[in-house]
Amino acid sequence: MTMAPPRRRRVAATAAALLSAALTFAGCSGGSGSGTPQSGTSSETRQFHADNGTVTIPARPQRVVAISNAVGSVIDLGVKPVGVTASTFFTNQATWFSKEETAAYQSAEKVGSGVDEIDFEAIAAVKPDLIVIQTPLQVWKQSSAASNENRFQSIAPTVLVGTSADWKANDTQLADAVGKSDAIESLSQEYDVLVAELKKEFASKIESLTFVYLNRYANTPEGQVEMQPSGQFAARYATEAGLKIAECPGGKTRCALSMEQLSELAEEDVIIYPLGPGGTPTEDFAPVLGSNVWKSLPQVTAGRAIGVKYPTSLSGFHQGTLNLTGLREALRGLPG
């Protein structure tokens, strides 16, 4: 999730160790999180296998702090976190989240931004019983937070769920950590139903077509557009719905094209580009639509360059449902 960086606050490490359960680390295990609660006390615990090792966590956490991509994910699950890192997905006027979800974000204490701007003092002040971090493992390893993991653990049990191509496993693991496995099961069922509906409705319409997913982010170099292959980003959901997605050269997980190189896509059938929740092109992609290169593409002149409403930097079952809902609307308007 793209985070809006607030003012960096430099604070000393919290001296008091608030954690009463012993934490056992086994290195990066990468396994899914589940375990048997240890009963017999008023606050049951269990062993959770996370990407930062095996951690003793509350069986039923009540005060969760969410870091980085975990913010939107836990709020999706119905958790009202006591602390969150800042997220532009909740502060933008047009948001993918409901009023109730936005309120849950707004009421939480802001404890930094991403995994590089962390206010440990603010985290300690909200007295969490669990801290969950969700971010790509490569981002985590290069972050300042990774070298300060002991500071997290001194405040509350901390689990890391690294995002990967297996987004379903990531979502399920995070839900398990915060005690919301029932919620993730419901979201999964809703997503699977939508996938089946799209396959049934559009099978004959799309069977001979190849789709290209294009996007731009705030950090995309000027004059470039990103192409996203099957199994990656928003294209992963479309792939499951039966769309044939054009691949990047050499099997890359994403590739950058210059504006001039867009003309090389002329042989593909349909181009998909992102719309925001209000139905207008995203701010980062909008300049592409005004270029002469774009206007001259055969897909554009034939009405086969379609905007799809979807969150460009979120991942999970709920976000997949949003993606496929927007895709269904766009495909219904695609020329036969």
Backbone torsions as a table, in degrees:
resi	resn	phi	psi	omega
1	MET	NA	133.4	179.0
2	THR	-74.8	129.0	-175.7
3	MET	-111.4	144.6	177.5
4	ALA	-89.7	114.7	-173.7
5	PRO	-71.8	117.9	175.0
6	PRO	-83.5	-174.4	178.9
7	ARG	-63.0	132.4	179.0
8	ARG	-71.3	129.9	175.7
9	ARG	-112.4	122.6	-179.9
10	ARG	-95.2	118.3	-177.8
11	VAL	-130.4	156.3	177.6
12	ALA	-77.6	158.9	179.5
13	ALA	-66.1	142.9	177.1
14	THR	-66.0	125.2	-172.3
15	ALA	-78.1	-40.8	-174.1
16	ALA	-78.9	133.7	175.6
17	ALA	-87.4	113.4	-176.5
18	LEU	-90.3	-4.5	-175.1
19	LEU	-87.5	122.1	-180.0
20	SER	-92.2	-26.2	179.6
21	ALA	-84.3	143.5	179.4
22	ALA	-74.8	138.9	-179.4
23	LEU	-104.3	128.6	-179.6
24	THR	-112.0	125.3	-178.1
25	PHE	-110.2	133.5	-179.6
26	ALA	-122.6	23.4	-177.3
27	GLY	77.8	-170.9	-178.1
28	CYS	-76.9	111.7	-178.3
29	SER	-94.7	-33.3	178.9
30	GLY	69.2	5.4	-177.8
31	GLY	-84.1	169.6	177.3
32	SER	-77.0	157.4	-175.5
33	GLY	-98.8	121.4	173.1
34	SER	-165.5	158.6	179.6
35	GLY	-177.7	172.7	-178.8
36	THR	-95.5	124.6	179.1
37	PRO	-59.8	143.0	174.7
38	GLN	-94.7	103.5	-173.4
39	SER	-89.2	178.9	178.0
40	GLY	107.8	-6.1	176.6
41	THR	-127.5	169.9	-179.6
42	SER	-71.7	-20.8	178.4
43	SER	-125.6	93.9	-177.7
44	GLU	-68.9	147.1	177.9
45	THR	-129.1	168.3	176.9
46	ARG	-152.4	164.6	178.1
47	GLN	-89.5	127.6	-179.4
48	PHE	-118.4	127.4	-178.3
49	HIS	-94.3	103.9	-176.4
50	ALA	-112.6	-178.5	179.7
51	ASP	-78.0	-5.3	172.9
52	ASN	-110.2	18.2	176.2
53	GLY	115.2	-167.7	178.8
54	THR	-97.5	122.3	-173.1
55	VAL	-123.8	138.8	174.6
56	THR	-81.8	117.2	-176.1
57	ILE	-125.2	162.5	175.4
58	PRO	-63.1	141.3	177.4
59	ALA	-66.6	-32.7	179.2
60	ARG	-135.1	80.8	-177.2
61	PRO	-62.2	141.1	-177.9
62	GLN	-113.8	-26.9	-176.2
63	ARG	-127.1	93.2	-173.4
64	VAL	-100.9	135.1	168.6
65	VAL	-107.5	127.6	-177.7
66	ALA	-110.1	132.0	-176.7
67	ILE	-117.7	135.5	174.6
68	SER	60.9	-128.9	-175.4
69	ASN	-64.6	-16.4	-179.4
70	ALA	-67.2	-19.7	-175.8
71	VAL	-58.9	-60.1	-179.6
72	GLY	-65.0	-34.8	-176.6
73	SER	-64.8	-46.4	-177.3
74	VAL	-72.7	-33.0	177.5
75	ILE	-68.1	-36.4	173.2
76	ASP	-55.1	-35.3	-175.7
77	LEU	-82.0	-1.9	179.3
78	GLY	95.1	7.0	177.5
79	VAL	-81.1	139.1	172.8
80	LYS	-106.9	92.2	-174.6
81	PRO	-66.9	150.0	176.8
82	VAL	-85.1	-18.5	178.1
83	GLY	-149.6	144.5	179.8
84	VAL	-145.4	155.0	167.0
85	THR	-83.6	154.1	-173.7
86	ALA	-64.1	142.7	-177.5
87	SER	-139.3	124.4	178.6
88	THR	-67.1	-19.0	-179.3
89	PHE	-68.7	-17.0	177.5
90	PHE	-105.7	-19.6	-176.6
91	THR	-93.5	-19.7	176.5
92	ASN	-66.5	148.9	-178.4
93	GLN	-61.4	-43.3	177.1
94	ALA	-97.2	114.9	-174.9
95	THR	-123.0	155.2	178.0
96	TRP	-83.1	-5.9	-175.0
97	PHE	-102.6	154.8	-179.6
98	SER	-73.6	170.4	177.9
99	LYS	-60.9	-39.3	-179.7
100	GLU	-66.7	-40.6	179.5
101	GLU	-68.6	-40.4	177.6
102	THR	-63.9	-38.6	178.1
103	ALA	-64.0	-37.8	178.1
104	ALA	-63.0	-39.1	177.1
105	TYR	-67.4	-47.3	-175.7
106	GLN	-63.9	-33.1	-177.5
107	SER	-79.8	-14.1	-179.6
108	ALA	-79.6	146.1	176.3
109	GLU	-66.9	135.4	178.8
110	LYS	-86.3	122.4	-172.4
111	VAL	-116.7	23.6	177.5
112	GLY	130.9	-154.5	-178.1
113	SER	-148.1	133.0	178.2
114	GLY	57.1	-140.8	176.7
115	VAL	-117.9	9.6	-179.8
116	ASP	-112.5	-15.8	-178.4
117	GLU	-120.9	76.6	-174.5
118	ILE	-109.2	130.6	176.0
119	ASP	-102.7	93.7	-176.6
120	PHE	-64.3	-33.1	178.7
121	GLU	-63.8	-41.1	178.7
122	ALA	-66.6	-37.3	178.0
123	ILE	-63.3	-47.0	-179.5
124	ALA	-61.4	-34.2	-175.8
125	ALA	-65.3	-28.5	-179.0
126	VAL	-89.4	0.9	173.3
127	LYS	51.5	59.4	179.4
128	PRO	-71.5	154.7	169.6
129	ASP	-104.9	-3.3	176.0
130	LEU	-157.7	137.3	173.8
131	ILE	-118.1	126.5	178.7
132	VAL	-117.9	133.7	179.9
133	ILE	-122.4	128.5	175.7
134	GLN	-128.2	120.6	-178.9
135	THR	-166.3	155.5	175.4
136	PRO	-56.4	139.5	-176.3
137	LEU	-59.1	-35.7	-180.0
138	GLN	-66.2	-38.5	177.2
139	VAL	-64.9	-42.6	-179.5
140	TRP	-61.3	-46.3	-176.6
141	LYS	-62.4	-29.9	-178.4
142	GLN	-92.8	-0.9	-175.5
143	SER	-89.3	160.3	175.8
144	SER	-70.4	-26.8	-178.8
145	ALA	-64.1	-36.0	-177.9
146	ALA	-60.1	-37.9	-179.8
147	SER	-78.7	-6.6	179.9
148	ASN	-117.3	27.6	-176.3
149	GLU	-60.5	-33.5	179.2
150	ASN	-60.9	-28.4	178.9
151	ARG	-70.2	-38.8	173.5
152	PHE	-61.8	-50.3	-173.7
153	GLN	-65.4	-26.1	178.4
154	SER	-71.5	-18.0	179.7
155	ILE	-94.0	-46.5	-178.8
156	ALA	-163.6	158.2	174.6
157	PRO	-52.5	131.7	-174.8
158	THR	-125.0	126.9	178.9
159	VAL	-120.1	140.7	178.0
160	LEU	-109.1	126.2	173.9
161	VAL	-115.3	104.8	-178.6
162	GLY	-79.0	132.0	178.6
163	THR	-74.3	145.7	-178.8
164	SER	-150.6	-176.3	178.5
165	ALA	-63.3	-25.9	179.3
166	ASP	-86.3	70.0	-173.2
167	TRP	-65.6	-28.1	179.0
168	LYS	-66.3	-41.5	177.8
169	ALA	-65.9	-39.7	177.7
170	ASN	-60.1	-47.5	-179.0
171	ASP	-62.0	-43.8	-178.5
172	THR	-65.9	-40.5	-179.7
173	GLN	-64.8	-43.8	179.9
174	LEU	-65.3	-41.4	178.8
175	ALA	-61.7	-39.6	178.1
176	ASP	-61.8	-41.6	-178.0
177	ALA	-60.6	-39.9	-176.3
178	VAL	-95.5	9.9	176.6
179	GLY	74.3	32.0	-177.2
180	LYS	-123.4	39.5	180.0
181	SER	-63.4	-31.3	178.3
182	ASP	-67.5	-37.8	179.6
183	ALA	-67.3	-39.9	-179.4
184	ILE	-68.8	-31.6	177.2
185	GLU	-64.8	-40.2	178.2
186	SER	-66.0	-43.7	178.6
187	LEU	-64.1	-37.9	179.3
188	SER	-64.5	-42.7	179.9
189	GLN	-64.8	-41.9	178.5
190	GLU	-61.2	-42.9	179.3
191	TYR	-64.0	-46.3	-178.0
192	ASP	-62.5	-37.7	177.7
193	VAL	-62.9	-42.5	-178.9
194	LEU	-66.9	-40.1	176.6
195	VAL	-57.7	-46.5	-179.6
196	ALA	-63.7	-39.3	-180.0
197	GLU	-64.4	-42.2	179.8
198	LEU	-65.9	-41.5	179.0
199	LYS	-60.6	-40.4	-178.4
200	LYS	-71.1	-41.7	-175.0
201	GLU	-73.3	-36.0	-169.9
202	PHE	-114.6	6.1	-175.8
203	ALA	-51.4	-49.9	-176.6
204	SER	-73.8	-26.0	-176.7
205	LYS	-78.0	-30.4	-172.9
206	ILE	-111.2	-2.4	-171.1
207	GLU	-60.7	-29.3	-177.6
208	SER	-105.7	10.2	-175.0
209	LEU	-105.6	148.4	172.4
210	THR	-115.1	130.8	-176.0
211	PHE	-108.6	142.9	176.2
212	VAL	-114.7	125.2	175.8
213	TYR	-96.4	120.9	178.2
214	LEU	-118.0	149.0	178.4
215	ASN	-157.9	163.7	169.5
216	ARG	-138.6	143.1	175.8
217	TYR	-115.2	173.3	-179.6
218	ALA	-60.8	-30.4	-178.4
219	ASN	-96.9	6.2	175.9
220	THR	-69.2	127.6	-178.9
221	PRO	-54.5	145.3	179.8
222	GLU	-59.2	137.3	178.9
223	GLY	84.2	7.6	179.8
224	GLN	-123.5	155.8	176.0
225	VAL	-130.7	141.2	-179.9
226	GLU	-96.1	134.6	175.4
227	MET	-104.7	132.3	-174.7
228	GLN	-117.6	120.6	-175.2
229	PRO	-82.0	178.8	179.6
230	SER	-62.2	146.2	178.3
231	GLY	81.9	-1.0	-178.1
232	GLN	-125.0	140.7	174.1
233	PHE	52.3	-140.3	-176.9
234	ALA	-65.7	-27.3	-178.3
235	ALA	-63.5	-21.5	-178.5
236	ARG	-64.5	-37.1	-178.9
237	TYR	-72.7	-41.3	178.5
238	ALA	-63.6	-36.1	177.6
239	THR	-60.6	-43.9	179.8
240	GLU	-66.1	-27.4	179.8
241	ALA	-82.7	0.9	174.0
242	GLY	104.1	1.9	179.4
243	LEU	-78.3	140.1	174.1
244	LYS	-88.4	117.1	-174.0
245	ILE	-103.8	133.3	177.1
246	ALA	-64.4	137.7	-175.5
247	GLU	-97.1	156.3	174.0
248	CYS	-76.0	149.4	177.7
249	PRO	-58.2	140.1	177.0
250	GLY	71.9	12.2	178.7
251	GLY	71.1	22.6	-179.4
252	LYS	-67.0	151.7	-179.5
253	THR	-78.9	-13.9	171.3
254	ARG	-165.5	153.1	179.8
255	CYS	-145.1	146.7	-178.5
256	ALA	-98.5	136.2	176.2
257	LEU	-119.4	139.2	171.4
258	SER	-74.3	163.8	178.9
259	MET	-58.9	-37.4	179.5
260	GLU	-65.7	-32.5	-178.9
261	GLN	-72.9	-12.0	176.9
262	LEU	-57.9	-30.0	-179.9
263	SER	-63.7	-19.5	178.6
264	GLU	-72.7	-9.4	179.4
265	LEU	-89.5	6.5	-173.7
266	ALA	-58.5	-27.2	-177.4
267	GLU	-81.3	-14.5	179.3
268	GLU	-77.8	156.2	-172.7
269	ASP	-83.7	-45.9	-173.4
270	VAL	-135.4	137.8	174.0
271	ILE	-109.0	133.6	176.4
272	ILE	-113.9	131.6	177.6
273	TYR	-131.1	160.1	-169.3
274	PRO	-86.3	140.4	170.1
275	LEU	-114.6	150.1	175.9
276	GLY	-79.5	179.2	-176.8
277	PRO	-63.1	-21.1	178.3
278	GLY	-85.4	-4.0	177.9
279	GLY	91.5	6.1	177.0
280	THR	-104.9	155.7	-179.6
281	PRO	-55.9	144.8	178.8
282	THR	-61.9	152.9	-176.6
283	GLU	-57.2	-38.1	-177.0
284	ASP	-75.1	-29.3	-178.0
285	PHE	-91.1	-21.4	-174.5
286	ALA	-51.2	-41.3	-179.4
287	PRO	-60.1	-28.2	-180.0
288	VAL	-63.2	-39.1	-176.3
289	LEU	-65.9	-21.6	-179.9
290	GLY	-91.1	-3.0	-176.6
291	SER	-79.7	151.5	178.4
292	ASN	-67.1	-33.7	178.4
293	VAL	-61.0	-46.6	179.3
294	TRP	-61.1	-48.4	-176.5
295	LYS	-62.0	-24.1	-178.2
296	SER	-90.2	-5.9	-179.1
297	LEU	-65.1	138.7	-179.0
298	PRO	-61.3	-32.3	178.1
299	GLN	-65.1	-36.2	-179.5
300	VAL	-69.4	-46.1	-178.3
301	THR	-67.8	-24.2	-179.3
302	ALA	-95.4	2.9	-179.7
303	GLY	75.0	22.8	-179.1
304	ARG	-110.9	22.1	167.9
305	ALA	-109.0	108.1	-170.4
306	ILE	-117.0	136.6	175.3
307	GLY	-85.2	138.1	179.7
308	VAL	-124.7	129.3	176.9
309	LYS	-75.7	115.7	176.1
310	TYR	-161.5	149.5	176.0
311	PRO	-74.0	121.8	-171.0
312	THR	-80.4	-17.5	-175.2
313	SER	-127.1	23.4	178.4
314	LEU	-118.5	153.7	-178.6
315	SER	-140.8	144.8	177.7
316	GLY	140.1	178.0	-177.6
317	PHE	-63.0	-45.3	-179.0
318	HIS	-63.8	-43.4	178.8
319	GLN	-66.8	-34.4	175.9
320	GLY	-63.1	-38.8	177.2
321	THR	-64.5	-40.6	176.7
322	LEU	-62.9	-43.5	178.3
323	ASN	-58.2	-49.7	-175.2
324	LEU	-72.1	-29.6	174.9
325	THR	-64.4	-44.6	176.9
326	GLY	-66.0	-37.3	179.7
327	LEU	-66.1	-41.6	179.2
328	ARG	-60.2	-43.2	179.7
329	GLU	-62.1	-41.7	-178.6
330	ALA	-70.3	-41.3	-178.9
331	LEU	-65.5	-30.9	177.7
332	ARG	-65.5	-24.4	178.5
333	GLY	-97.6	2.7	-179.8
334	LEU	-73.7	131.8	178.3
335	PRO	-56.2	141.1	-178.1
336	GLY	-69.8	NA	NA
